[in-house]
Amino acid sequence: MRIYEGSPRQDWEEVFRSIGAYVDRERIKELLLLELDAGFILQGMAMPAAGARTESEMTLIKVTRELPDDEVAELMEVATTKRGTAPSDTPHAEISNYYEQAMRVIGAYLDLNRPRDVFFFEQGGSFVLRLLMLGAGAAPMGHQLVEFTKDDIVSMIDAAPAQRNKPVPESGPAPESGSPGETVA
């Protein structure tokens, strides 16, 4: 994970939480996120601007955004200032902060497993991740697929308060036991 200047924590959890807060604000759904060397590509379905549709239309439009590292750092700063202002901490896709919470717990999972490359997509509140895992000496070991159902995400969000302030292991991936639907590709 790259270091973002001024960030209180240098990890996936904080980066993904901030991107999730942005996604919630922009009302984007059905996400696709691809890590680049200097940021991310974010794609999803969003509601058009207020004046661009009539009341009877609920058509979503496809949006694609590049989020370079400097924008990610800004999103992290904005998210930190807004922390604790969500109307509810209840983890459901129908509330305004679902993606912030869901991406935060996915980021925490990534912090434990320390992948080199991340690609994921979301559909209907469930997430599929493709991670490039590193072996000894930081050599790529292969891709790993991980699926989090909507129920997995809600359970992880519910369990997150008990996980706060626990130290992240310094080296090596987390044990595989208890991990949701993992497969190695």
Buried (B, 14 or more C-beta within 10 A) or exposed (E): BEEBEEBEBEBBBBBBBBBBBBBBBBEBBBBBBBBEEEBBBBBBBBBEEEEEEEEEEEEBEEBEBEBEBEBBBBBBBBBBEBEEEBEEEBBEBEBEBBBBBBBBBBBBBBBBBBBBBBBBBBEEBBBBBBBBBBEEEEEEBEBBEBBBBBEBBBBBBBEBEEEEEEEEEEEEBBEEEEBBEEEEE
